[in-house]
Amino acid sequence: MTMKLFTYFRSQASFRVRIALNLKGLRREDTFLHLEHGDQYEAGYKKLNPQAVVPTLFDGDHKLFQSLAILEYLDETHPNPPLLPRDPVARAWVRGLALINVADSHPLIVPRVRNYLTGTLKVSEEQKLAWIQHWLTLGLEAMETLLAEHIESGTFCHGDTPTMADICLVTQVFPARMFKVKLEPYRRALRIYDSCMAIAAFADAAPPKQPDAEKAA
Ligand SMILES: N[C@@H](CCC(=O)N[C@@H](CS)C(=O)NCC(=O)O)C(=O)O
């Protein structure tokens, strides 16, 4: 059965789910929301997703939300190829690396936070950009240090195939590039990003490749 994804091309959380669906070879039907136009509120989307955020995934009648929970669900229901290693310590590392972005960096740069900074707190566009770069940089610094420590990292964050950590790393580096973070110090993260983006499942999920990106252009 085709899954239904509520998505927005620029959304890094939707990007994560698109990558996972592609890696698992699962077909999806997209419903596009335009976050900058506030479509998610106008279309009554909040009834479906009370946070009014993307992604929301429907697997048949089952509604799923929060990208990392969706990744875990997809991995449990479609185990091949696995998104987590088998060893418990390695699983904890992969989840830990993933959470640096999902739980710590990304929540600070989402549109509702950026809008609050400029709309309510009246910070300038320049200050907003500095805020975004600051939190993305801190996440990248931590990831780079941990990758250097982790002997099983190399082409990917752990082992020879992409895991949840790589999906989340890609969605940390991608916005960092977009917001002009200086990336030279993060050579391990960049190498992993390049290895991932050489895989069709990742490249095809990228924001510029989405049909709503073409409409927005
Ligand atoms: N932790 C959530 C984040 C969801 C989220 O904030 N999505 C963003 C796009 S990446 C969104 O819809 N933002 C709308 C807004 O901030 O107003 C996840 O990983 O799914």
The ligand as an SDF file (V2000), in Angstrom:
LIG
                    3D

 20 19  0  0  0  0  0  0  0  0999 V2000
   10.7950   17.3710   15.8100 N   0  0  0  0  0  0  0  0  0  0  0  0
    9.9190   17.4240   14.6670 C   0  0  0  0  0  0  0  0  0  0  0  0
   10.0770   18.7430   13.9820 C   0  0  0  0  0  0  0  0  0  0  0  0
    8.9500   19.0380   13.0540 C   0  0  0  0  0  0  0  0  0  0  0  0
    9.0680   20.4520   12.5290 C   0  0  0  0  0  0  0  0  0  0  0  0
    9.2820   21.3970   13.2890 O   0  0  0  0  0  0  0  0  0  0  0  0
    8.9170   20.5880   11.2190 N   0  0  0  0  0  0  0  0  0  0  0  0
    9.0820   21.8940   10.6480 C   0  0  0  0  0  0  0  0  0  0  0  0
    9.6690   21.8120    9.2690 C   0  0  0  0  0  0  0  0  0  0  0  0
   11.2350   21.0140    9.3170 S   0  0  0  0  0  0  0  0  0  0  0  0
    7.7170   22.5700   10.5600 C   0  0  0  0  0  0  0  0  0  0  0  0
    6.7520   21.9950   10.0980 O   0  0  0  0  0  0  0  0  0  0  0  0
    7.6730   23.7920   11.0420 N   0  0  0  0  0  0  0  0  0  0  0  0
    6.5270   24.6230   11.0090 C   0  0  0  0  0  0  0  0  0  0  0  0
    6.7410   25.7910   11.8910 C   0  0  0  0  0  0  0  0  0  0  0  0
    7.7800   25.8400   12.5620 O   0  0  0  0  0  0  0  0  0  0  0  0
    5.8820   26.6550   11.9040 O   0  0  0  0  0  0  0  0  0  0  0  0
   10.2660   16.2560   13.7220 C   0  0  0  0  0  0  0  0  0  0  0  0
   11.4260   15.8470   13.7210 O   0  0  0  0  0  0  0  0  0  0  0  0
    9.3560   15.7850   13.0180 O   0  0  0  0  0  0  0  0  0  0  0  0
  1  2  1  0
  2  3  1  0
  2 18  1  0
  3  4  1  0
  4  5  1  0
  5  6  2  0
  5  7  1  0
  7  8  1  0
  8  9  1  0
  8 11  1  0
  9 10  1  0
 11 12  2  0
 11 13  1  0
 13 14  1  0
 14 15  1  0
 15 16  2  0
 15 17  1  0
 18 19  2  0
 18 20  1  0
M  END
$$$$
